[in-house]
Amino acid sequence: MRPSWVSTPGLKHTDFPSTDFPRKRTTMSNVAVIGLGIMGLPMAINLVKAGHTVTGFNRSQDKIDKLVSEGGQGATSIADAVKDADVVITMVPDSPDVEGVVSGKDGVFANAKKGTIWIDASSIRPDVAKRLSDDAVAAGIRPLDAPVSGGEQGAIDAVLSIMVGGEAADFEAAQDVLNAVGKTIVHVGPSGSGQTVKAANQLIVAVNIQVLGEAIAFLEAYGVDTDAALKVLGGGLAGSKVLEQKGQKMLDRNFDPGFRLALHHKDLGIVTSAAREANVAVPLGAVVAQLVAATVNQGDGGLDHSGLFKQVLQLSGRK
């Protein structure tokens, strides 16, 4: 069964009435970034370093000030940020936040130039991404849903993995911008596809974090040299980016946020909802989603998602 939000195969922007906008733009120079949080700010800074003119807007002024100190420009509103942009990037927490910044008289669609490429790097529901992409096209905007993976460090190092949904021509036109913030950048299908792949990514990551936490608790219970154990495990089939990036955080009980549990909780809600609509069973994902929910409900939503380890220790009666 095809979920209702999946795009119709072969659907092109030319199937919509308001599509008389330019397509032969190969180099982007003016980029607006809406949302300068843990991920958005380093992405904006890397765009500055790549030579783009970057204008940022954020609800908190200190983030704008940081971008300005790195060579970017600050805006007083979304409309101010996007008015001269060739590309607009949105990086905000959830589906309602994205809708809030792009819609209405003060939003991106009403204030960006015709032909502007809109890259939504947020992680939101695929059906919302598809609906907003249709709204963008009707407004003369060229939409790409391009959620990212790699966490804060990946954003800082400009090595994010980016899964992109949208028109192939728009994907090609946005290469200069995408290459400034990411390393593995793949066009995965029509609008909504990027968010679908991101949901799958979050499912894999969450299950990996949970099982890594269980393995570390197991090792600690037997008094094993955990540093040595993770080193040898990382060199074999058990090795993964999750082990590499989150194992030491668990050993150190250092859960400073690179990607907050509250956001992973939101993402797993997207996974379980979309899986149900598609009649796909995700039993492991459902269990881990409940464990993440429990951790968030206990007041730990602001921790890094490696903080799921705390739930493992609690269930095991360990500190």
URPE-V655629 format. One line per field, one symbol per residue. ss: DSSP state (H for helix, E for strand, - for the rest). phi: phi as a letter, one per 30 degrees, with the letter a starting at -180 (. if undefined). psi: psi as a letter, one per 30 degrees, with the letter a starting at -180 (. if undefined). Layout:
ss=???
phi=???
psi=???
This chain:
ss=------------HHH--------------EEEEE-----HHHHHHHHHH---EEEEE---HHHHHHHHH---EE---HHHHH----EEEE----HHHHHHHH-----HHHH-----EEEE-----HHHHHHHHHHHHH---EEEE--EE-HHHHHH---EEEEEEE-HHHHHH-HHHHHHHEEEEEEEE---HHHHHHHHHHHHHHHHHHHHHHHHHHHHH----HHHHHHHHH------HHHHHHHHHHHH-------EHHHHHHHHHHHHHHHHH-----HHHHHHHHHHHHHHHHHH---EHHHHHHHHHHH----
phi=.dedddddeidcdddcdcbdbdbcccbcbcbcccjccecdddddddddddjddcccbadcdddddddddcjdbcbcadeddcecddbcccbbdbedddeddccidcddddbddeiddccccdcbdeddedddddddedcicccbcbdbbkiedddddhbdcbccckdeddeddceeddddbbccbbdckdejdddddddddddddddddddddddddddddciddddddddddddcdddaddddccedddddhccedcbdeeddeddddddddddddchcdbddddddedddedddddjcdddedddeeddddddcicd
psi=kklffkkkkfklfffleigilkfikfkkejkkjjjhaeeeeeeeeeeeffgljkkkklfkfeeeeeeefggalllfleeeefegkekkkkileleeeeeeffllfgaeeffllkfkkjjjgljlkeeeeeeeeeeeefggkjkkjillkfaeeeeefhgkkkjkkakeeeeefgeeeeffflejjkjgalkfeeeeeeeeeeeeeeeeeefeeeeeeeeefggljeeeeeeeeffaffkleeeeffeeeeefhjhkkejkeeeeeeefeeeeeeeeeghkkieeeeeeeeeeeeeefgggffllffffeeeeeeffgl.
